[in-house]
Amino acid sequence: MILAVCPNPSVDCTVEIDQLKVGGLNRIENKIITYSGKALNVAIGVSRLGADSFATGFMFNDNGEMFVRTLDNEKVKNTFVWNEGSARINYKIVDKRSMMTEINDKGERVRAEKQSELVSLVSELSKRASVVVMSGSLPGGVPEDFYYTLSKVVSPKAKRIIDTTGNNMDNALMAGAYLIKPNLTELQEITGEHYDGFDEMIAGCLKLVDKGAENVLLSLGRKGALLVDKDNAWFCKSATVAVNSTVGAGDGMIAAVAVTTERGYDKEEILRCAVAAGTASVTTPGTNLFYRDKYEEIYDKIRVEKIK
């Protein structure tokens, strides 16, 4: 089983307009609403790849049933720690130039006793998991070391994959991780340095290996991705596709990493599948994740190159 832990679920409202007019009237041409959150997207991707998927995290009374319905429809088993209020609403505004403006809410506050309840739940569920994915931002009231706290109670038999940013990531790495997935901007923010070529990027990833990550999957957007461990580095170039939305591409990558890790694939194959899933995700509108047929089509077109 692959367990996905989502502390901060979100209702994502993606609206398409002709051209964003700041301070003026904008008329919506199309609107897509999805019930997601980074780890919930991962759980759906895992299910679409045919693996046993289970989702948990914080959920909210006012609109949480819509998330549960979405997961049930995707054959993702789930149980949550329920809280008062509503899951946050994030807005993605896309214009005809494919420029996206994001407005993200911070989420309702979660009380300390609810945080303890999720820690206990993750401890119990992880005993049945081969891989545990923890990803996304944290809601109000939850401290920056929460991923560290969760990591410490995960069963030692499960491999931990973490996808978050800033201080949340720094704290998480103190407990170690099998794999983390920054993009280039996030890598630069964590290390405080700027990277251009592959050699510099690999050196940046190795700084995170030194902090506690066994593997670093560095997303490079439409260029592809690097996978770096303490001794090796691989690169996989992405396929050229029509881009509908880049939101959720990283979650698709993590889903593929989780499934291929559970199945015991080698590092080259893990990277190839991750890039295929991430690329397939950008072909879908809004925050919708990849579909299996598109994933397989792209997988056949891409190859991995060992560069260190």
Secondary structure, DSSP 8 states (H G I E B T S, - for coil): -EEEEESS-EEEEEEE-SS--TTS----SEEEEEEE-HHHHHHHHHHHTT--EEEEEEEETTTHHHHHHHHHHTT-EE--EEESS--EEEEEEE-TT--EEEE-----B--HHHHHHHHHHHHHHGGG-SEEEEES---BT--TTHHHHHHHHS-TTSEEEEE--HHHHHHHHTT-EEEE--BHHHHHHHHT----SHHHHHHHHHHHHHHTEEEEEEE-GGGEEEEE-SS-EEEEE------S--TTHHHHHHHHHHHHHHTT--HHHHHHHHHHHHHHHTTSSTT----HHHHHHHHTT--EEE--
